[in-house]
Amino acid sequence: MTPLTIRPAVMPDDLDTFNSFSYVLNAEIAKDLAAGRRRPEWLWLALRGDQVTARAAWWSRPGDEHPLVMDILDVADGHFADGVSLVRAALPTPAPEFTRFVAPDWQRSGDDTWMRVLEECGAKLFVERLRLHWEPGTPIAEPSGRLAFRAPRDADELIEMMTLVLDGSLDAHSRDDLTRMSPRECAEEQYRSELERYSTPRDWWRVAELPGGEPVGFVIPAHNGYNPIIAYIAVLPGHRGRGLVDDILAEGVRVLAGQGVPRIRAATDVGNVPMAAAFARAGFRTFERQVDLTW
């Protein structure tokens, strides 16, 4: 058998070689490299002669020193061991979370070589998420009159509400963060590492209030560099169960639709049944499922 070679990809010379596997993210690789979301040393190949037997890649937000997530792993049929060798050789320490996009009706099967390789390397299933899509022309609910909306007064007001909504959260990542940090620390970390870094206008963000001025929740419409998104939506604990999420989500959609966007994307955990139902009522459809594994 031809000896196995494991090495980082050389860009742009190896771009076609790296993309010899078919996957939804292939079209984004070159743009991600140009934007600083990927680095050549974060893209790896396993080869036997000229045959690519496995590939792996990591992603970050622009400017990050270390990769945030491993989001590509493909293994050729009959080369399970090469996939394991590649992951063991290339995996950073500490190992970032792994994410893969699969069909909306995905169920695990023995054909998921990528998952078996990761588990052989010590990864475990963490959560499945629904990836959601809204298209222009989909009806947007008219304001009910129950709520008024305004931009957050400042970062501290939003962080305080983010802290409160962690009480009873059904989001797996938030619940996991709470095993290591206080609610305030979790909220500050998410604000600084994610929300603060969106380049889209802060005046898109909305706090929802009752007529008397009491805040009941918020929504963060944004653009993540790929798509317009509902980045965060929440109802404060004391106001849940009253259908207010529908009003808040409709406002977020209204903000983005007013910008003439070609689509809106969102995501929620499969286990967050109330939020998934709210997105469905708002006209979002599930176009993919996301599978996350951790070490």
C-alpha positions in Angstrom: 0.0 0.0 0.0 1.2 3.5 -0.8 2.5 5.2 2.4 0.3 7.7 4.2 1.3 11.3 4.2 -0.4 13.8 6.6 0.3 17.5 6.1 -1.3 20.9 6.1 -2.8 22.0 2.8 -0.8 24.5 0.7 -3.1 27.3 -0.4 -4.0 28.1 -3.1 -2.2 25.2 -4.8 -4.1 22.6 -2.8 -7.5 24.2 -3.0 -8.9 21.9 -5.6 -7.3 18.9 -3.9 -8.8 19.9 -0.6 -12.2 20.3 -2.2 -12.1 16.9 -3.9 -14.7 15.8 -1.3 -18.2 17.1 -1.7 -19.5 19.2 1.2 -21.6 22.3 1.6 -18.8 24.4 2.9 -16.5 23.9 -0.1 -17.6 27.1 -1.8 -16.7 29.1 1.3 -13.1 27.9 1.8 -11.4 30.5 -0.5 -13.5 33.4 0.9 -12.8 32.3 4.4 -9.1 32.2 3.8 -9.2 35.7 2.3 -11.3 37.0 5.3 -9.1 35.5 7.9 -11.7 33.0 9.1 -9.4 30.2 8.1 -5.6 29.8 7.9 -3.7 27.4 5.6 -2.2 25.7 8.7 -5.8 24.9 9.8 -6.6 22.8 6.7 -5.1 19.3 6.7 -4.9 16.5 4.2 -4.2 12.8 4.4 -2.8 11.4 1.1 -1.7 8.1 -0.3 0.3 9.2 -3.3 -2.1 11.5 -5.2 -5.2 10.1 -3.6 -6.8 12.2 -0.8 -8.0 9.7 1.8 -9.2 12.3 4.4 -9.3 16.0 5.1 -10.0 18.2 8.1 -10.4 21.9 8.7 -10.9 24.4 11.5 -12.6 27.8 11.5 -12.5 31.0 13.7 -13.8 34.5 13.7 -11.4 36.9 12.0 -8.5 37.9 14.3 -8.7 34.9 16.6 -5.4 33.3 17.4 -6.8 29.8 17.8 -9.5 28.0 15.9 -13.0 28.2 17.4 -14.5 25.1 15.8 -13.5 22.1 13.7 -16.1 22.1 10.9 -14.8 19.8 8.2 -13.9 16.1 8.3 -14.3 13.8 5.4 -12.9 10.3 5.0 -12.8 8.3 1.8 -14.4 4.8 1.8 -12.1 2.2 3.2 -9.8 4.7 4.8 -11.2 4.9 8.4 -7.7 4.5 9.9 -6.3 7.3 7.8 -9.1 9.6 9.1 -8.1 8.6 12.7 -4.5 9.3 12.0 -5.3 12.7 10.4 -7.4 13.9 13.3 -4.8 12.7 15.9 -2.0 14.5 14.0 -3.9 17.7 13.4 -6.2 18.2 16.4 -5.2 21.3 18.4 -4.9 21.3 22.2 -7.4 22.0 23.7 -9.6 20.4 21.1 -12.3 22.8 19.8 -15.9 21.6 19.3 -16.7 19.8 16.1 -19.7 20.8 13.9 -21.1 19.2 10.9 -24.1 20.1 8.7 -26.3 17.2 7.6 -29.7 16.7 6.0 -32.7 17.9 8.0 -34.0 14.4 8.5 -30.5 13.1 9.5 -30.4 10.1 11.8 -27.1 8.4 12.8 -26.1 5.4 10.7 -23.1 3.2 10.2 -22.3 5.2 7.1 -21.3 8.3 9.2 -17.6 7.5 9.0 -16.7 11.1 10.1 -18.6 10.5 13.4 -17.0 7.1 14.0 -13.5 8.6 13.4 -14.2 11.4 15.9 -15.5 9.0 18.5 -12.4 6.8 18.0 -10.4 10.0 18.8 -12.3 10.6 22.0 -15.2 12.9 20.9 -18.7 12.5 22.1 -22.1 13.7 20.8 -23.0 17.0 22.5 -26.1 18.4 20.8 -28.1 18.4 17.6 -29.4 21.7 16.3 -32.0 22.8 13.6 -30.7 25.2 11.0 -33.6 27.4 9.9 -34.3 29.5 6.8 -36.8 32.3 6.1 -37.4 33.7 2.6 -38.7 37.1 1.5 -42.4 36.9 0.7 -43.1 34.8 3.8 -45.8 36.7 5.8 -44.6 38.6 8.9 -47.1 38.9 11.7 -48.4 42.4 12.2 -47.5 44.0 15.6 -50.0 42.8 18.2 -49.8 46.0 20.2 -48.8 44.1 23.3 -45.2 45.2 23.1 -43.1 48.3 22.2 -39.6 48.0 20.9 -36.4 50.1 21.2 -32.7 49.7 20.9 -30.8 48.6 24.1 -29.6 51.6 26.1 -26.1 50.2 26.4 -24.1 47.0 26.6 -24.7 46.6 30.4 -28.5 46.6 30.0 -28.3 43.8 27.4 -25.8 41.8 29.4 -28.0 42.0 32.4 -31.0 40.6 30.4 -28.7 37.9 28.9 -27.8 37.0 32.5 -31.5 36.7 33.5 -32.5 34.6 30.6 -30.0 31.9 31.5 -32.4 30.9 34.3 -34.2 27.9 32.8 -32.4 28.0 29.5 -32.9 25.0 27.2 -29.8 25.8 25.1 -27.2 23.1 25.5 -24.2 25.4 25.1 -25.5 27.8 27.7 -26.3 25.0 30.2 -22.7 23.7 29.7 -21.2 27.1 30.2 -23.1 27.4 33.4 -21.2 24.4 34.8 -18.0 26.5 34.6 -19.1 30.1 35.0 -21.6 32.2 36.8 -24.6 33.5 34.8 -23.1 37.0 34.6 -19.8 35.6 33.4 -21.6 33.5 30.7 -23.5 36.5 29.5 -20.4 38.7 29.4 -18.5 36.1 27.5 -21.2 35.6 24.9 -21.6 39.4 24.5 -17.9 40.1 24.1 -17.0 37.0 21.9 -20.1 37.1 19.7 -22.6 39.9 19.8 -20.1 42.7 20.1 -18.2 41.5 17.1 -21.0 41.7 14.6 -20.3 44.6 12.2 -24.0 45.3 11.5 -25.7 48.3 13.1 -26.5 48.1 16.8 -29.7 50.0 16.2 -31.1 46.8 14.6 -31.1 45.2 18.1 -34.4 45.4 19.9 -35.5 45.3 23.5 -39.2 44.4 23.9 -41.2 46.3 26.6 -44.7 46.2 28.0 -46.7 49.4 27.6 -45.5 50.5 31.1 -41.9 50.2 30.1 -41.0 46.8 31.7 -38.5 44.8 29.6 -39.7 41.3 28.7 -37.1 40.1 26.2 -34.9 41.0 23.3 -33.9 40.0 19.8 -30.5 40.5 18.0 -30.8 40.7 14.2 -27.4 40.7 12.6 -25.2 39.6 9.7 -22.5 36.9 10.5 -20.4 37.4 7.4 -22.4 34.8 5.5 -26.1 35.5 6.1 -28.5 37.8 7.8 -29.4 36.0 11.0 -31.4 36.1 14.2 -28.4 35.8 16.4 -30.1 35.7 19.8 -33.7 35.9 20.9 -35.0 35.4 24.4 -37.9 36.1 26.8 -37.2 36.9 30.4 -38.2 34.2 32.8 -41.1 36.0 34.4 -42.8 36.5 31.1 -42.4 33.1 29.4 -45.4 31.1 28.4 -47.5 34.0 27.2 -46.6 33.9 23.5 -44.5 37.0 23.6 -41.7 35.2 21.7 -43.8 35.4 18.6 -44.0 39.2 18.8 -40.3 39.5 19.5 -39.3 37.2 16.7 -41.6 39.0 14.3 -39.9 42.3 15.2 -36.5 40.8 14.5 -37.6 39.5 11.1 -39.2 42.8 10.3 -35.9 44.6 11.0 -34.0 42.4 8.6 -36.7 42.3 6.0 -36.6 46.1 6.0 -33.0 45.9 4.8 -34.0 44.0 1.7 -32.1 40.9 2.7 -32.3 37.8 0.4 -32.9 35.4 3.3 -32.7 35.1 7.1 -31.1 32.2 8.9 -31.4 31.0 12.5 -30.7 28.0 14.6 -31.9 26.3 17.8 -31.3 23.1 19.6 -33.5 20.1 18.7 -34.4 19.9 22.3 -35.5 23.5 22.6 -39.0 22.6 21.4 -40.7 25.9 22.3 -38.2 28.0 20.3 -38.3 25.6 17.3 -42.1 25.9 17.4 -41.9 29.7 17.4 -39.6 29.7 14.4 -42.0 27.4 12.6 -44.9 29.7 13.3 -42.9 32.6 11.9 -42.4 30.8 8.6 -38.9 29.5 9.1 -38.2 26.0 7.6 -35.6 23.5 8.7 -33.1 23.2 5.8 -30.3 21.4 7.6 -29.4 19.8 10.9 -26.2 20.6 12.8 -24.4 17.9 14.8 -22.0 19.1 17.5 -19.4 16.9 19.2 -17.0 17.8 22.0 -13.9 16.2 23.6 
